[in-house]
Structures are given as C-alpha cells and as structure tokens.
Amino acid sequence: MVSPQVEKLFNALMKAGVTAEDKAISAEKATALSKLPKAQCMNALQELKKAGALKEKKNNNAVSYFLVKTSL
C-alpha cells in the first residue's frame, strides 16, 4: 500500500507522460503537476524512488525525475 500523496504524484506523472529519461522533469514541475504541497511532493518522490518506480537523472546541479514503472 502506498500513501494517497504517492498515488496522486504517480498518477500525475503518468498523465503527463514522464515515463522516459528524455522526458524527465524537475521536482518543482512535479509539485505543480501533482498539486501537492512541496514537502509532501518531495516525500512522495522519495517513496517512489525507494519502491523502484522512479529514477533520478542528474545534470550538473539539477536533478530530474522520471518513472520506470507504469503501475504501483
């Protein structure tokens, strides 16, 4: 079971099509897409990462996120 925030973020990312490395988005964009408060969104990103459903892509100082699984 995942929290409602994780599910909301996952669904928002799926709807936006963030499912490949070249479509990775920033944490700020993920926050805007999910309409979650920033702290909850960051926690949800970490939970998705722990579950293996999300990966990070690091560019210099910026970090982008993209989904690697299409279901929770």
Sequence and secondary structure as in RCSB ss.txt:
>XXXX:A:sequence
MVSPQVEKLFNALMKAGVTAEDKAISAEKATALSKLPKAQCMNALQELKKAGALKEKKNNNAVSYFLVKTSL
>XXXX:A:secstr
   HHHHHHHHHHHHHT  SGGG EEHHHHHHHHT  HHHHHHHHHHHHHTTSEEEEEETTEEEEEES S  
